[in-house]
Amino acid sequence: MTHAPSSGGLSLAFSHFGIYVQNLDTMARFYTEALRFTQTDKGDLGHVKLVFLSRDPNEHHQIVLATGRPADLPFNLINQISFRVPDIATLRRFHDRLNASGASDMQPVTHGNAISLYCRDPEGNRLELFVDTPWYCAQPLRVAIDFADSDDVILAKAEAIATRTPDFMSRADWQAKVAAKMRADQDV
């Protein structure tokens, strides 16, 4: 993946994240079986045990699982971990895999600009798998959908929701608008 630097020369691209876990083996199995990550490395760094996971051969790891999550945390600091998929058919396949792998709190929704599936991994971290739609609408916006509906019906519902918002536009128009804003922000 190439990243064009801004005119200010400060190229920056997101690479990976790490989460503390209580049960390293359970969590590694969930991410490799349900989401098809590949374990690229594993080892100890002092008293911390680490598992490195990736779905991209250009990235040694996209997720690091690290032991050390306290058992008695009153609040999970992770709001969500989100993954883009190419189409609704793939989203449905992951829905089935996540169900079979013990994910909980399954919530299929549309945001107008995306069709999403929210769920919880074995330690309660919220995951989102989503497919973009061709539209932009202001966020936050969240409406439940039913995977029993056809892809065409789900997309029609998403479009109807998106077009009712005052800031509705095509994704391409929104991307051009935000690209100009980002260029201005990065040239400071």
N, C-alpha and C positions, 0 to 999 in steps of 0.2 A: 504494500500500500504506500503510495507516495503522498506526501503532504506538501502542498505549495505554501511556501512561507509568505506571510503578509509583507507589505512593503517595508514594515518596520523590522523584519527579520526575526520575529519571535514565534517560530513555528512551535505548536504544542498540540499533541494528540493523546487522547486517553488510551491507556494501555491495559491496565488490569486493576483488580481490587482484591483485598484480603478480608476474610471474616474469621473471627474467633469462633471455635466450635467446642462443644462438650464431648461429642463422640466422633472422633476423626474417621473411623472406619465406616460408620453409618452414613455420615455426610458424604464421604468420598464415593461410596456405593450409589447413593441417591443421584449425585451429579453425573456420574459416569453412566449409570443405567437409564435414568429418566431423561436426562438432557443430552446424553451421548458425548460428554466431555471425555477427553483422553487424559489419563494421568501421564504427565511428562517427566515428573521427578517426585521424589519423596525423601525426607530425611529429618534429621534432628539439628536444631540450632540451640545448643545448650539444653535447657529443659523443655523447650517448645518443639513439638513435632509438626512437620509441615507436609502438605500434599499440594502439588502444583498441577493445575488442570488447564487444558486449552482445547479449542476447536479450530484453531488457526495455526498452520505450521510456521507462519511468520512470527508468531508470538509464543515464546517459551511457556508462558502462562498468562491466562486471562483471569483466573481465579486462584487464590491461594487460601487453603484451609489451614488454620493454625490452632493448635490446642491452647486452652487457657481461658475459655469462656466460663465465667462463674455460673454456677448452677442457680443462684438465687437472685439473678437480675430482675428487678421489678418492672423493667421496661426494655423492649428491644429497640436499640438505637438505629437499626437498619429500617428505613421506611420501605424500600423495595429494591430489588435487583431485577433489571429489565433486559429482555433478550428480544431482538427483532427476528421474525421469520418471514419467508418470502410470500406466503399466501395463506388463505383460510384453511385449505386442505392440510397444510403442514401444522397449522395451529390445532386443528382437530386431532391429528396424529399425536401431537405432544399432549393434548388433553387426555387421551387414552393412556399414554405412557405414564404421565404423572399420576393419574388415578391408580394404575397398577403398581406404582412404586411407593404408594403411601402418602402422596401429597394430600393436604387437607384444605378446607375452606375454598373450594373451587368456585370462582365467580367469573363467568363470561360476560363481557360488557363491551359497549362501544363508547368511544370518546368523540365520535364524529370524524376525527382525523386519524383514528386507528380502531381496529378491532382487537380487544385484549382478553387474555385469560389470566386472572389473578389466582394464586394459590399460596400455600405455605409449605416450606420444606420440612423435614423431620424435626428441626429445632425451632420452628416457628418463624423463620425469615420469610417475608413476603416476596414472592416472585411474580413477575409479569412477563408473559410472552405476548408479543403483539405483531400485527401486520399493519403497515401504513395504508391509508386510503388516499385517493387522489385529491383530497380536500383539506383545507385548513379551516378551523373554527377556534375561537378563543377557549382557553382552558382555565380552570377545570370544568369538565363536563363528563358525566358518567351515567349511562343508561344500561340496564341489564338487557342481555340478548339471550337467545335460546339456540344452542348448537343443533337442536332438532330441525331448525329452519334451514333451508338451502342457502348456499353461498350467495346467490342472487338476492334472496330476501334479506339476508343479513346486511349486505352492501346497500340495498335500497333503504333499509332502516337507518343505517349510518349516514347516508346522504341526506335523508329527510331531516335528521337531527341537525346535521351540520348546516344545511341551507337555512334553517330557521334562526341561526345566530346572526347578530348584526355585523360581525367581522368576517363572515364567510368569504372565502376566495379559493382559487385553485392552490394546490400544494406548490406548484411551480411559481406562481405569483408570490406566495408567502416566502418561498426559499430565496427568490431574488431580493425581496424586501429585507429579509433578515441578513442576507449576505452583505448587502450594502451597510447595514448597521454594524455588523461584525467587523467589516473592513475599517469603519470609522473608529470603533472601539479599540481595535488592535493597533491602529496607527498613532495612538496617543502617546 
